[in-house]
Amino acid sequence: MKACLDAKVKRLVFTSSAGTVDVAPEGKSLYDESCWSDIEFCRTVKMTGWMYFASKTLAEQVAWKFAKEHDMNFITIIPTLVIGPFLSPTMPPSLITGLAPITRNEAHYFILKHGHYVHLDDLCEAHIFLYEHPKTEGRYIASSHNTTIYELVKLLKEKYPEYNIPTKFKGFEENIENVEFSSRKLKELGFQYKYSLEDMFVGAIETCRQKGLLPLAHDESKPNGKPNGAA
């Protein structure tokens, strides 16, 4: 940020995370840009990903402090779980979480209980949109779909019946309601999302299969029908 200030950069778009918004003792039915995660709660509970949630929250708060002190044209974009095709040779962290029902990575189920998703390409377009738009300020949530873990596994089982995907999750009631991550502020500027939830997951799974990161089907000889190497 100091380098941007010295170079007289006109606008800085900072990529934050949904982990800066919704990690707190008391849950809400709707989250928007005014919400912040509770860093002390993260440190106390130490849930999966707690260091990431705490560090991203601290980083954004420090960035806002610096921007205000130096009167910078500063914007943060807050993506939810980013799903879609990818270029890296290994599975991105967001997909380790998003595809947890297929890999049976139970430590990540709590994140998917009330899931919020955005396609990688939509997120890239949102960055460009916010950088170019003349009237932007503050934080912007980038999230196109809210869905429960039960709705997600229904979609996954319909598209990929060859995987032994669980339909029951310990501690999760079956009639849980969606929690909304509101992208209203971004959409009111005129931004439009292009991709469906199905687009996201089909793109991600097909890329994983092409790279050998997911098997073409579960090995039923393995405990719980897990793929080779699954947690």
C-alpha positions as CSV (number, residue, x, y, z in Angstrom):
1,M,0.0,0.0,0.0
2,K,2.9,2.3,0.7
3,A,4.2,1.6,-2.8
4,C,0.8,2.4,-4.3
5,L,0.8,5.7,-2.3
6,D,4.2,6.6,-3.5
7,A,3.3,5.8,-7.1
8,K,0.1,7.8,-6.9
9,V,-2.1,4.9,-7.8
10,K,-5.6,6.2,-8.3
11,R,-7.5,3.3,-6.9
12,L,-6.5,0.1,-5.0
13,V,-8.8,-2.9,-5.0
14,F,-8.0,-5.3,-2.2
15,T,-9.1,-8.9,-2.2
16,S,-10.4,-9.9,1.3
17,S,-12.4,-12.9,2.3
18,A,-15.9,-14.0,3.6
19,G,-13.9,-15.2,6.6
20,T,-13.7,-11.5,7.6
21,V,-17.5,-11.3,7.9
22,D,-19.3,-14.2,9.4
23,V,-17.0,-16.0,12.0
24,A,-18.6,-15.0,15.4
25,P,-20.3,-16.5,18.4
26,E,-23.8,-15.6,17.3
27,G,-24.9,-16.5,13.8
28,K,-27.1,-14.3,11.6
29,S,-29.7,-14.9,8.9
30,L,-28.1,-12.2,6.7
31,Y,-24.6,-10.9,6.4
32,D,-23.6,-7.7,4.6
33,E,-20.6,-5.4,4.4
34,S,-21.1,-4.0,7.8
35,C,-20.4,-7.3,9.5
36,W,-17.0,-8.3,10.8
37,S,-15.6,-11.6,12.2
38,D,-14.7,-11.8,15.9
39,I,-10.9,-12.4,16.0
40,E,-10.9,-13.4,19.7
41,F,-13.6,-15.9,19.0
42,C,-11.4,-17.4,16.3
43,R,-8.4,-17.6,18.7
44,T,-10.5,-19.2,21.4
45,V,-12.4,-21.8,19.5
46,K,-9.7,-22.6,16.9
47,M,-12.1,-24.1,14.4
48,T,-10.8,-25.4,11.0
49,G,-9.3,-22.4,9.2
50,W,-9.2,-20.1,12.3
51,M,-5.8,-18.7,11.6
52,Y,-6.9,-17.8,8.0
53,F,-10.1,-16.1,9.3
54,A,-8.2,-14.1,12.0
55,S,-5.3,-13.1,9.7
56,K,-7.6,-11.9,6.8
57,T,-9.7,-9.9,9.3
58,L,-6.7,-8.3,10.8
59,A,-5.2,-7.6,7.4
60,E,-8.3,-5.9,6.1
61,Q,-8.8,-3.8,9.2
62,V,-5.1,-2.6,9.1
63,A,-5.5,-1.9,5.4
64,W,-8.6,0.3,6.0
65,K,-6.8,2.1,8.8
66,F,-3.8,2.9,6.5
67,A,-6.2,3.9,3.6
68,K,-8.1,6.3,5.8
69,E,-5.0,7.9,7.3
70,H,-3.6,8.6,3.8
71,D,-6.9,9.4,2.1
72,M,-6.5,6.6,-0.4
73,N,-9.2,5.5,-2.9
74,F,-9.4,2.1,-1.5
75,I,-12.0,-0.7,-2.1
76,T,-12.2,-4.2,-0.7
77,I,-13.9,-7.1,-2.4
78,I,-15.1,-10.0,-0.2
79,P,-15.5,-13.2,-2.1
80,T,-17.3,-16.2,-0.6
81,L,-16.1,-19.7,-1.5
82,V,-14.6,-19.5,-5.0
83,I,-15.5,-22.5,-7.2
84,G,-14.8,-23.2,-10.8
85,P,-12.1,-24.4,-13.2
86,F,-8.5,-23.6,-12.2
87,L,-5.0,-23.6,-13.7
88,S,-2.9,-24.7,-10.7
89,P,-1.5,-28.3,-10.6
90,T,-2.9,-28.9,-7.1
91,M,-6.4,-28.5,-5.7
92,P,-7.0,-24.9,-4.5
93,P,-7.9,-24.5,-0.8
94,S,-11.4,-23.3,-1.7
95,L,-12.1,-26.6,-3.5
96,I,-10.7,-28.6,-0.7
97,T,-13.6,-27.2,1.2
98,G,-16.2,-27.1,-1.6
99,L,-15.6,-30.7,-2.7
100,A,-15.4,-32.0,0.9
101,P,-18.6,-34.1,0.5
102,I,-16.9,-36.0,-2.3
103,T,-13.6,-36.5,-0.6
104,R,-15.3,-37.0,2.8
105,N,-13.2,-34.3,4.4
106,E,-15.4,-33.9,7.4
107,A,-13.5,-31.1,9.0
108,H,-14.8,-28.8,6.3
109,Y,-18.5,-29.7,6.6
110,F,-19.3,-26.9,9.0
111,I,-18.2,-24.3,6.4
112,L,-20.6,-25.9,3.9
113,K,-23.5,-26.1,6.4
114,H,-24.6,-22.7,5.2
115,G,-22.7,-22.4,2.0
116,H,-22.0,-19.2,0.0
117,Y,-20.4,-19.4,-3.5
118,V,-19.0,-17.4,-6.4
119,H,-17.7,-18.6,-9.7
120,L,-14.0,-17.8,-10.3
121,D,-14.7,-16.0,-13.5
122,D,-17.5,-13.9,-11.9
123,L,-15.1,-12.9,-9.2
124,C,-12.5,-11.8,-11.7
125,E,-15.1,-9.8,-13.6
126,A,-16.2,-8.2,-10.3
127,H,-12.6,-7.0,-9.6
128,I,-12.4,-5.3,-13.0
129,F,-15.9,-3.9,-12.6
130,L,-15.1,-2.3,-9.2
131,Y,-11.8,-0.9,-10.4
132,E,-13.4,0.8,-13.4
133,H,-16.7,2.0,-11.9
134,P,-16.6,5.7,-11.1
135,K,-18.7,5.5,-8.0
136,T,-17.4,2.8,-5.7
137,E,-16.5,3.0,-2.0
138,G,-16.0,0.7,0.9
139,R,-16.5,-3.0,1.0
140,Y,-18.3,-5.2,-1.5
141,I,-19.4,-8.8,-1.1
142,A,-19.1,-11.0,-4.2
143,S,-21.4,-14.0,-3.7
144,S,-23.9,-15.3,-6.2
145,H,-25.4,-18.4,-4.5
146,N,-26.4,-19.3,-1.0
147,T,-27.2,-23.0,-0.4
148,T,-27.2,-25.5,2.5
149,I,-25.0,-28.5,2.5
150,Y,-28.1,-30.7,1.8
151,E,-28.9,-28.7,-1.3
152,L,-25.3,-28.9,-2.4
153,V,-25.1,-32.7,-2.0
154,K,-28.4,-33.2,-3.9
155,L,-26.9,-31.3,-6.8
156,L,-23.6,-33.3,-6.6
157,K,-25.4,-36.6,-6.4
158,E,-27.5,-35.8,-9.4
159,K,-24.6,-34.8,-11.5
160,Y,-22.1,-37.4,-10.3
161,P,-23.9,-40.5,-9.1
162,E,-20.6,-42.5,-9.4
163,Y,-19.5,-40.8,-6.2
164,N,-20.6,-42.1,-2.8
165,I,-21.6,-38.8,-1.4
166,P,-23.2,-38.7,2.1
167,T,-26.7,-37.5,2.6
168,K,-26.7,-37.1,6.3
169,F,-24.4,-35.0,8.4
170,K,-23.9,-35.5,12.2
171,G,-25.1,-32.5,14.1
172,F,-26.9,-30.8,11.2
173,E,-30.7,-30.8,11.2
174,E,-32.1,-31.7,7.8
175,N,-34.4,-28.7,7.6
176,I,-31.7,-26.0,8.1
177,E,-32.5,-22.7,6.4
178,N,-30.2,-20.8,4.1
179,V,-28.1,-17.9,5.5
180,E,-27.7,-15.1,3.0
181,F,-24.4,-13.4,2.1
182,S,-25.9,-10.3,0.5
183,S,-24.3,-9.0,-2.7
184,R,-26.9,-6.3,-3.0
185,K,-24.4,-3.5,-2.8
186,L,-22.4,-4.8,-5.8
187,K,-25.5,-5.6,-7.9
188,E,-27.0,-2.2,-7.3
189,L,-23.9,-0.7,-9.1
190,G,-25.0,-2.8,-12.1
191,F,-22.9,-5.9,-11.8
192,Q,-24.4,-9.2,-13.0
193,Y,-23.4,-12.7,-12.2
194,K,-23.2,-15.1,-15.1
195,Y,-22.7,-18.6,-13.7
196,S,-24.9,-21.0,-11.9
197,L,-24.0,-23.2,-8.9
198,E,-24.0,-26.2,-11.3
199,D,-21.6,-24.3,-13.6
200,M,-19.2,-23.8,-10.7
201,F,-19.1,-27.4,-9.4
202,V,-19.1,-29.1,-12.8
203,G,-16.2,-26.9,-13.9
204,A,-14.3,-27.6,-10.7
205,I,-14.9,-31.3,-10.7
206,E,-14.1,-31.8,-14.4
207,T,-10.8,-29.9,-13.9
208,C,-9.9,-32.0,-10.9
209,R,-10.6,-35.2,-12.8
210,Q,-8.5,-34.0,-15.8
211,K,-5.6,-33.3,-13.5
212,G,-6.0,-36.6,-11.6
213,L,-7.0,-34.9,-8.4
214,L,-10.3,-36.8,-8.1
215,P,-11.0,-40.3,-9.3
216,L,-13.6,-41.0,-11.9
217,A,-15.6,-42.9,-9.3
218,H,-15.3,-43.9,-5.7
219,D,-13.5,-47.2,-4.8
220,E,-16.2,-49.1,-3.0
221,S,-13.6,-51.4,-1.5
222,K,-12.3,-48.5,0.6
223,P,-13.9,-47.6,3.9
224,N,-16.9,-45.3,3.4
225,G,-16.3,-45.5,-0.3
226,K,-13.6,-42.8,-0.1
227,P,-11.4,-42.0,-3.1
228,N,-7.7,-42.9,-2.9
229,G,-5.9,-40.3,-0.8
230,A,-9.1,-38.8,0.7
231,A,-9.0,-37.5,4.2
